[in-house]
Amino acid sequence: MEEQQTNAPVKKTIFNNVFFIGLISFFGGISQDLILPILPIYLSTVLHLDKSFIGLTEGLVTSSASIFKIVSGYLSDRIRSRKSIVFVGYLLSLIGRPLLALTTSSGVVLLLRFIDGVGKGIKDSPKDALIADTTDAATRGRSFGIARALDTLGSVVGPLILFAILYLLRDNDIKYHYVFFIAAIPLFFTLAILQIYVKETPLKEKTTSQIPSSILPRKFYIFLAIMIVFTLGNSSDTFLILRAQNVGVAVLAIPLVYALFNFFYAAASIPLGTLSDRIGREKVIIFGWLAYALAYLGFAIAAQTYQIWILFAFYGIYYATTEGVAKALIADLVVSEHRGKAYGIYNSVIGLIALPASVIAGFLWDAIGAPAPFFFGAAMAGIATILLLIFIRNFYPKTSPEVSG
């Protein structure tokens, strides 16, 4: 009885911290997804950039910013603080997004997208480490699921707000510019909640018996290599939006399609994250990659607008099975003192692969046709699934670093 009384406040504190971390992601998601569904349309129809340049731009911005994911993750381990770095990341996004409304120059747009990408790069690794440090292995999948669900609910609300703006301003030639200004508002809530409610989790003091900070487990790097294979076929979701428009989905309906995708993503994140605690992270990831392959095959052969709606909903299941679960798996592989560095390397490498992935997709679209990048993505997902099965058989641990000591 005494142990239950002692543990109850601790569990409540853990849940509160995960909830507030998720809540800052909720408002950050609203801001991001106010812009994301219309950004490729803005670039292609207002600035008149071709598909290859859009792919190059988005891939280059993401990849260039990815180096900051390593720096911020390593720095958060070194200074033993995550929260302050997350704050700087959101602040940069607050600067970069509204200023998009003030330029029509492709060079300036690239610069502002880079600033926003750097902000994302700075905040992601320390935020992931905050969640991992707050929880234990038995509930980590559920905790990442809660954070992803709240993040993705923001990505449901954001496109719905976007739809309302586009509908009300449908005859206004500068409607996109209003969107960029409004996207800054939720970030003020994000910064306030982060500063007031999110608690720093003290890291354990290092001992001489621990693994040197320069070394991460071999299993981590093998899993990362498999993720690289998968990510080469996982180009920017910009191409999904362009495919929806290509098939015939109206511009006004794009935010609703995107909201539907994020609704299914949010709804499935907690149950699938919890499932990974019970049956294993790797099995849930395999299920997700198979869902991804099927969705991409569907996007390749889609010919009717109703099919796009169904595919976007199904695509949300893929995200729910992989985004949070993969990060929970990394926490299983790496001890807490090195997780900032591990998440930095993981987020950075995956971001860097966005450049060749998006360039390949843009090239395939322009050179062969709209279905080509989706056939390629499905094939790479199949190869990655086979490699992950080999990894599970030979390398995946039966216990987490905390359990195994």
TAJO-V208528 format. One record per helix or strand. SS is the DSSP state (A for helix, B for strand). FROM is the first residue (numbers start at 1). TO is the last residue. If there is no record, write none. Layout:
# TAJO-V208528
{{SS/FROM/TO} {SS/FROM/TO}}
This chain:
# TAJO-V208528
{{A/2/46} {A/51/78} {A/83/102} {A/106/134} {A/140/168} {A/175/182} {A/185/196} {A/218/232} {A/238/247} {A/251/279} {A/281/301} {A/305/333} {A/336/367} {A/372/394} {A/401/404}}
